[in-house]
Amino acid sequence: MPIDYLPTAVIIPGVMGFVILVLLYAGVVLPTIWSRRPERRKAAHRTLDMLLKARRGLRRIGQ
């Protein structure tokens, strides 16, 4: 099925999910890996840990 025929209700949530994923990656994952400042790496690591724990919790609720 070409993308021209997909309803807007399908395209918009997909695009928004992709944008959110890119923002989380750029704002949390990259500083965890590449920051030279230890305090920034630790803060980004804590934030990433909280996000992953929240994601695991949501997955358990959905089952």
Rosetta constraint file for C-alpha pairs under 8 A:
AtomPair CA 1 CA 5 HARMONIC 6.91 0.50
AtomPair CA 1 CA 6 HARMONIC 7.80 0.50
AtomPair CA 2 CA 6 HARMONIC 7.34 0.50
AtomPair CA 6 CA 10 HARMONIC 6.59 0.50
AtomPair CA 6 CA 11 HARMONIC 6.89 0.50
AtomPair CA 7 CA 11 HARMONIC 6.62 0.50
AtomPair CA 8 CA 12 HARMONIC 5.92 0.50
AtomPair CA 9 CA 13 HARMONIC 6.93 0.50
AtomPair CA 10 CA 14 HARMONIC 6.55 0.50
AtomPair CA 11 CA 15 HARMONIC 6.20 0.50
AtomPair CA 12 CA 16 HARMONIC 6.09 0.50
AtomPair CA 13 CA 17 HARMONIC 5.98 0.50
AtomPair CA 14 CA 18 HARMONIC 6.24 0.50
AtomPair CA 15 CA 19 HARMONIC 6.21 0.50
AtomPair CA 16 CA 20 HARMONIC 6.17 0.50
AtomPair CA 17 CA 21 HARMONIC 6.15 0.50
AtomPair CA 18 CA 22 HARMONIC 6.22 0.50
AtomPair CA 19 CA 23 HARMONIC 6.18 0.50
AtomPair CA 20 CA 24 HARMONIC 6.14 0.50
AtomPair CA 21 CA 25 HARMONIC 6.11 0.50
AtomPair CA 22 CA 26 HARMONIC 6.08 0.50
AtomPair CA 23 CA 27 HARMONIC 5.83 0.50
AtomPair CA 24 CA 28 HARMONIC 5.56 0.50
AtomPair CA 24 CA 29 HARMONIC 7.03 0.50
AtomPair CA 25 CA 29 HARMONIC 4.88 0.50
AtomPair CA 25 CA 30 HARMONIC 6.34 0.50
AtomPair CA 26 CA 30 HARMONIC 5.52 0.50
AtomPair CA 26 CA 31 HARMONIC 7.64 0.50
AtomPair CA 27 CA 31 HARMONIC 6.75 0.50
AtomPair CA 28 CA 32 HARMONIC 6.34 0.50
AtomPair CA 28 CA 44 HARMONIC 5.49 0.50
AtomPair CA 28 CA 45 HARMONIC 7.68 0.50
AtomPair CA 28 CA 47 HARMONIC 7.02 0.50
AtomPair CA 28 CA 48 HARMONIC 6.23 0.50
AtomPair CA 29 CA 33 HARMONIC 6.54 0.50
AtomPair CA 29 CA 44 HARMONIC 7.19 0.50
AtomPair CA 29 CA 45 HARMONIC 7.89 0.50
AtomPair CA 29 CA 48 HARMONIC 6.90 0.50
AtomPair CA 30 CA 34 HARMONIC 5.89 0.50
AtomPair CA 30 CA 35 HARMONIC 7.72 0.50
AtomPair CA 31 CA 35 HARMONIC 4.99 0.50
AtomPair CA 31 CA 40 HARMONIC 7.16 0.50
AtomPair CA 31 CA 41 HARMONIC 6.11 0.50
AtomPair CA 31 CA 44 HARMONIC 6.15 0.50
AtomPair CA 32 CA 40 HARMONIC 7.57 0.50
AtomPair CA 32 CA 41 HARMONIC 4.73 0.50
AtomPair CA 32 CA 42 HARMONIC 7.24 0.50
AtomPair CA 32 CA 43 HARMONIC 8.00 0.50
AtomPair CA 32 CA 44 HARMONIC 5.06 0.50
AtomPair CA 32 CA 45 HARMONIC 5.44 0.50
AtomPair CA 33 CA 41 HARMONIC 7.14 0.50
AtomPair CA 34 CA 41 HARMONIC 7.85 0.50
AtomPair CA 35 CA 40 HARMONIC 6.61 0.50
AtomPair CA 35 CA 41 HARMONIC 5.83 0.50
AtomPair CA 36 CA 40 HARMONIC 7.94 0.50
AtomPair CA 36 CA 41 HARMONIC 7.59 0.50
AtomPair CA 37 CA 41 HARMONIC 6.40 0.50
AtomPair CA 38 CA 42 HARMONIC 6.12 0.50
AtomPair CA 39 CA 43 HARMONIC 6.14 0.50
AtomPair CA 40 CA 44 HARMONIC 6.06 0.50
AtomPair CA 41 CA 45 HARMONIC 5.96 0.50
AtomPair CA 42 CA 46 HARMONIC 6.16 0.50
AtomPair CA 43 CA 47 HARMONIC 6.23 0.50
AtomPair CA 44 CA 48 HARMONIC 6.08 0.50
AtomPair CA 45 CA 49 HARMONIC 6.04 0.50
AtomPair CA 46 CA 50 HARMONIC 6.18 0.50
AtomPair CA 47 CA 51 HARMONIC 6.23 0.50
AtomPair CA 48 CA 52 HARMONIC 6.15 0.50
AtomPair CA 49 CA 53 HARMONIC 6.13 0.50
AtomPair CA 50 CA 54 HARMONIC 6.10 0.50
AtomPair CA 51 CA 55 HARMONIC 6.13 0.50
AtomPair CA 52 CA 56 HARMONIC 6.22 0.50
AtomPair CA 53 CA 57 HARMONIC 6.24 0.50
AtomPair CA 54 CA 58 HARMONIC 6.24 0.50
AtomPair CA 55 CA 59 HARMONIC 6.23 0.50
AtomPair CA 56 CA 60 HARMONIC 6.38 0.50
AtomPair CA 57 CA 61 HARMONIC 6.40 0.50
AtomPair CA 58 CA 62 HARMONIC 6.25 0.50
AtomPair CA 59 CA 63 HARMONIC 6.55 0.50
